């Protein structure tokens, strides 16, 4: 009886891993197709779309793509993306942690109301606030610069605030009381006690923030007009020209390079990402 149970469990485990592997292959196939397509000629990419491997691996697309356009190499666009994503991530992580500490540990009037407003604002589609934001930023003269993209991140992001609130609520309040007995104020408890303990949540917020800002196409399309200021997400579109022809090979090559920072971050920070999401879910 016990032997039959073990065999049944082993069969179910094998079936589970087979289906998981097949699902993973389906999900990753477009990325693999793009990466291998970056070594093909533009004509070969769509004329032999069903063929995964190129006839011969060529680096021409990477050379042509890196040259960029309008006299600007893709090195400039990568630099712009790092500036936007880096500063936005710093602002979003720090401001969201501070606001979350206020919601989780401080008492003030209408706290529940303001927290509900924050959740409602988080649920609003970007398309609803896109035009009002543009009007405001245009009136104060920010359109054409990085300010409309970066500055709002320094005022807290709803998802990260909610994530940090749930994590902070899981930290025993006794630690705060012990710190007060040692002379800490409510302002010094945050950097000395709370901040070191929510490291997984902060790293999780940083990973998502960097990824979202790195891939942000719409904000660059709305607010940036000078090619010198374009990030990678928007510069890739310049390879597509329906009137004169599109250089798909160069686009695939630069898109492949744009995946490297995100892949590196997930590879090095995976432990903190899983810990932050899992711990927040359990404590919430």
C-alpha positions as CSV (number, residue, x, y, z in Angstrom):
1,X,0.0,0.0,0.0
2,X,2.8,2.4,1.0
3,X,4.8,1.4,-2.1
4,X,1.8,2.1,-4.4
5,X,1.4,5.5,-2.8
6,X,5.0,6.4,-3.4
7,X,4.8,5.3,-7.1
8,X,1.6,7.3,-7.6
9,X,3.2,10.4,-6.0
10,X,6.3,9.9,-8.2
11,X,4.2,9.7,-11.4
12,X,2.3,12.9,-10.4
13,X,5.6,14.7,-9.7
14,X,6.9,13.7,-13.1
15,X,3.7,14.9,-14.8
16,X,3.9,18.2,-12.9
17,X,7.5,18.8,-13.9
18,X,6.8,17.9,-17.6
19,X,3.9,20.3,-17.9
20,X,5.9,23.0,-16.0
21,X,8.8,22.6,-18.4
22,X,6.5,22.7,-21.5
23,X,4.8,25.8,-20.2
24,X,8.2,27.4,-19.5
25,X,9.3,26.6,-23.1
26,X,6.2,28.3,-24.5
27,X,6.8,31.4,-22.4
28,X,10.5,31.7,-23.2
29,X,10.2,30.8,-26.9
30,X,9.5,34.5,-28.1
31,X,12.6,35.7,-26.2
32,X,14.8,32.9,-27.7
33,X,13.4,33.6,-31.2
34,X,14.3,37.3,-30.8
35,X,17.8,36.6,-29.5
36,X,18.5,34.2,-32.3
37,X,16.8,36.5,-34.8
38,X,19.4,39.2,-33.9
39,X,22.0,37.1,-35.7
40,X,19.9,36.9,-38.9
41,X,19.5,39.2,-41.9
42,X,16.3,41.3,-41.8
43,X,15.0,39.3,-44.8
44,X,15.7,36.0,-43.2
45,X,13.9,36.9,-40.0
46,X,10.4,36.8,-41.6
47,X,11.0,34.8,-44.7
48,X,12.1,31.9,-42.5
49,X,10.2,32.8,-39.4
50,X,9.4,29.2,-38.5
51,X,13.2,28.4,-38.5
52,X,14.7,29.1,-35.1
53,X,18.4,28.9,-35.8
54,X,20.0,31.3,-38.4
55,X,21.9,29.9,-41.4
56,X,25.0,31.6,-40.1
57,X,25.6,33.7,-37.0
58,X,26.4,37.3,-37.9
59,X,27.3,40.2,-35.7
60,X,26.5,42.8,-38.3
61,X,23.1,43.7,-36.7
62,X,24.9,44.5,-33.4
63,X,27.4,46.7,-35.2
64,X,24.7,48.5,-37.2
65,X,22.3,48.8,-34.2
66,X,25.0,50.2,-31.9
67,X,25.6,53.0,-34.3
68,X,22.1,54.2,-33.6
69,X,20.6,57.0,-35.6
70,X,20.7,60.8,-36.1
71,X,24.4,60.7,-35.1
72,X,23.6,59.2,-31.6
73,X,25.0,55.8,-30.7
74,X,23.0,53.4,-28.6
75,X,25.5,54.0,-25.8
76,X,23.8,57.3,-25.2
77,X,20.4,55.7,-25.1
78,X,21.6,53.1,-22.6
79,X,23.1,56.0,-20.5
80,X,19.8,57.8,-20.6
81,X,17.9,54.7,-19.5
82,X,20.2,54.1,-16.6
83,X,19.8,57.7,-15.5
84,X,16.0,57.6,-15.6
85,X,15.6,54.1,-14.1
86,X,18.3,54.7,-11.5
87,X,17.1,58.0,-10.1
88,X,13.4,56.9,-10.3
89,X,14.2,53.8,-8.4
90,X,16.0,55.6,-5.7
91,X,13.2,58.1,-5.3
92,X,10.4,55.5,-5.4
93,X,12.1,53.1,-2.9
94,X,13.0,55.8,-0.3
95,X,9.8,57.8,-0.5
96,X,7.6,54.7,-0.4
97,X,9.3,53.3,2.6
98,X,8.9,56.6,4.5
99,X,5.2,56.8,3.7
100,X,4.7,53.1,4.5
101,X,6.3,53.7,7.9
102,X,3.8,56.5,8.6
103,X,0.8,54.3,7.7
104,X,2.1,51.3,9.7
105,X,3.5,52.9,12.8
106,X,2.2,56.5,13.2
107,X,-1.3,57.6,14.3
108,X,-2.9,60.6,12.7
109,X,-6.3,61.8,11.7
110,X,-8.1,60.1,8.8
111,X,-5.3,57.6,8.4
112,X,-7.7,54.9,7.1
113,X,-9.2,57.4,4.6
114,X,-5.8,58.5,3.2
115,X,-4.7,54.8,3.0
116,X,-7.9,54.1,1.0
117,X,-7.2,57.1,-1.2
118,X,-3.7,55.7,-1.9
119,X,-5.1,52.3,-2.8
120,X,-7.7,53.9,-5.1
121,X,-5.0,56.0,-6.8
122,X,-2.9,52.9,-7.3
123,X,-5.8,51.3,-9.2
124,X,-6.3,54.1,-11.6
125,X,-5.1,53.4,-15.1
126,X,-2.3,55.6,-16.4
127,X,-4.5,56.6,-19.3
128,X,-6.9,58.5,-16.9
129,X,-4.2,60.7,-15.5
130,X,-2.0,61.0,-18.6
131,X,-3.6,64.1,-20.1
132,X,-4.0,66.1,-16.8
133,X,-0.4,65.3,-15.9
134,X,0.8,66.5,-19.2
135,X,-1.1,69.8,-18.9
136,X,0.4,70.4,-15.4
137,X,4.0,69.5,-16.5
138,X,3.6,71.6,-19.6
139,X,2.5,74.7,-17.7
140,X,5.5,74.5,-15.3
141,X,7.9,74.0,-18.3
142,X,9.0,70.4,-17.6
143,X,8.0,68.9,-20.9
144,X,11.1,68.0,-22.9
145,X,13.1,67.0,-19.9
146,X,13.4,64.0,-17.5
147,X,11.6,65.8,-14.7
148,X,8.1,64.6,-15.4
149,X,9.4,61.0,-15.5
150,X,11.6,61.1,-12.4
151,X,10.2,63.7,-10.0
152,X,6.8,61.9,-9.4
153,X,8.7,58.9,-8.2
154,X,10.0,60.8,-5.2
155,X,6.4,61.1,-3.8
156,X,5.8,57.5,-3.2
157,X,4.3,54.7,-5.3
158,X,1.1,53.0,-4.2
159,X,2.2,49.4,-4.8
160,X,5.5,49.8,-3.0
161,X,3.8,51.7,-0.1
162,X,1.3,48.8,0.3
163,X,4.1,46.2,0.1
164,X,6.2,48.0,2.7
165,X,3.2,48.6,5.0
166,X,2.4,44.8,5.1
167,X,6.1,44.0,5.8
168,X,6.4,46.6,8.6
169,X,3.2,45.4,10.2
170,X,4.9,42.0,10.6
171,X,7.7,43.5,12.7
172,X,6.9,43.2,16.4
173,X,5.9,46.5,18.0
174,X,8.0,45.6,21.0
175,X,11.1,46.6,19.1
176,X,9.8,50.1,18.7
177,X,9.0,50.3,22.4
178,X,12.4,49.0,23.4
179,X,14.0,51.6,21.1
180,X,11.9,54.4,22.8
181,X,13.1,53.2,26.2
182,X,16.7,53.6,24.9
183,X,16.0,57.2,23.9
184,X,15.0,56.8,20.3
185,X,12.3,59.1,18.9
186,X,9.7,58.1,16.3
187,X,12.0,59.6,13.6
188,X,15.1,57.7,14.6
189,X,13.3,54.4,15.0
190,X,12.7,54.3,11.2
191,X,16.4,54.4,10.1
192,X,17.8,52.5,13.0
193,X,15.2,49.7,13.6
194,X,12.7,49.5,10.8
195,X,14.8,50.2,7.7
196,X,17.3,47.3,8.2
197,X,14.5,44.8,8.9
198,X,12.6,45.6,5.7
199,X,15.6,45.0,3.4
200,X,13.8,42.2,1.4
201,X,10.8,44.5,0.8
202,X,13.1,47.4,-0.3
203,X,15.0,45.2,-2.7
204,X,11.7,43.9,-4.1
205,X,10.5,47.4,-4.6
206,X,13.8,48.4,-6.3
207,X,13.7,45.5,-8.7
208,X,10.2,46.2,-9.8
209,X,10.7,50.0,-10.0
210,X,13.9,49.6,-12.1
211,X,12.2,47.2,-14.4
212,X,9.1,49.3,-14.9
213,X,11.1,52.5,-15.6
214,X,13.6,50.7,-17.9
215,X,10.7,49.4,-20.0
216,X,8.7,52.6,-19.8
217,X,7.9,53.6,-23.4
218,X,4.8,55.8,-22.9
219,X,6.4,58.4,-20.7
220,X,9.3,58.9,-23.1
221,X,6.9,59.2,-26.0
222,X,4.8,61.8,-24.2
223,X,7.5,64.0,-22.6
224,X,10.7,63.7,-24.7
225,X,11.3,65.2,-28.1
226,X,15.1,65.4,-28.5
227,X,16.7,62.2,-29.7
228,X,19.7,62.9,-27.5
229,X,17.4,62.3,-24.4
230,X,15.7,59.1,-25.6
231,X,15.9,56.0,-23.4
232,X,16.4,52.5,-24.9
233,X,12.7,51.7,-24.8
234,X,11.9,54.6,-27.1
235,X,15.0,54.5,-29.2
236,X,14.2,50.9,-30.3
237,X,11.1,52.3,-32.1
238,X,13.3,54.4,-34.4
239,X,14.4,51.2,-36.2
240,X,10.8,50.8,-37.4
241,X,9.9,52.9,-40.4
242,X,6.8,51.7,-42.3
243,X,7.5,54.2,-45.2
244,X,11.2,53.5,-45.8
245,X,11.6,50.0,-44.4
246,X,12.5,48.6,-40.9
247,X,15.8,47.3,-39.8
248,X,14.5,44.4,-37.8
249,X,17.8,42.7,-37.3
250,X,19.4,45.8,-35.7
251,X,16.2,46.3,-33.6
252,X,16.4,42.7,-32.3
253,X,20.1,43.1,-31.6
254,X,19.6,46.2,-29.4
255,X,16.5,44.7,-27.8
256,X,18.6,41.7,-26.8
257,X,21.2,44.0,-25.3
258,X,18.5,45.8,-23.4
259,X,17.5,42.6,-21.6
260,X,21.0,42.2,-20.0
261,X,20.5,44.7,-17.1
262,X,17.1,43.2,-16.2
263,X,18.4,39.7,-16.4
264,X,21.5,40.6,-14.3
265,X,19.3,42.2,-11.6
266,X,17.0,39.2,-11.4
267,X,19.9,36.8,-11.4
268,X,21.7,38.5,-8.5
269,X,18.7,39.7,-6.5
270,X,16.4,36.6,-6.9
271,X,16.8,35.6,-3.3
272,X,15.7,39.0,-2.0
273,X,12.8,39.2,-4.5
274,X,11.3,35.8,-3.5
275,X,11.9,36.5,0.2
276,X,10.3,39.9,0.0
277,X,7.1,38.8,-1.8
278,X,6.7,35.5,0.2
279,X,7.3,37.2,3.6
280,X,4.9,40.1,2.7
281,X,2.2,37.7,1.7
282,X,2.6,35.6,4.8
283,X,2.7,38.5,7.2
284,X,-0.1,40.4,5.5
